[in-house]
Amino acid sequence: MFVYILFSEKSSRYYVGQTADIQERLKRHNSGRVNSTKYGIPWKVVLRIEVLNRSEAMLLENMIKKRGAKRYIDDHRGVA
C-alpha cells in the first residue's frame, strides 16, 4: 500500500490519496476519471510513502490532509 501526493502545475494544487498501484491510479487521475482531480490534469507524483496496510495508509493520508500536503512535504524534505 502507498500514500501518495500529486501536484498539478496547471491548478497549483496538491492531492493526497492511497492505493496499492500508484501507476494505475496516476493514469486514472490523468485520464479525468477522478472527479476531484479532473481539472488539474496533468498530475505528477511528488511523494510516495509505502505503508504496511490500508489502515496505516488511511491514518497517514488523514494526517497529511490535516497538516496540508505542501507543509508535510516541506517538513519531510531531506528525511529518508
CORKA-V866159 format. One record per helix or strand. SS is the DSSP state (A for helix, B for strand). FROM is the first residue (numbers start at 1). TO is the last residue. If there is no record, write none. Layout:
# CORKA-V866159
ss=SS from=FROM to=TO
ss=SS from=FROM to=TO
This chain:
# CORKA-V866159
ss=B from=2 to=8
ss=B from=13 to=19
ss=A from=22 to=30
ss=A from=35 to=37
ss=B from=43 to=50
ss=A from=54 to=67
ss=A from=69 to=76
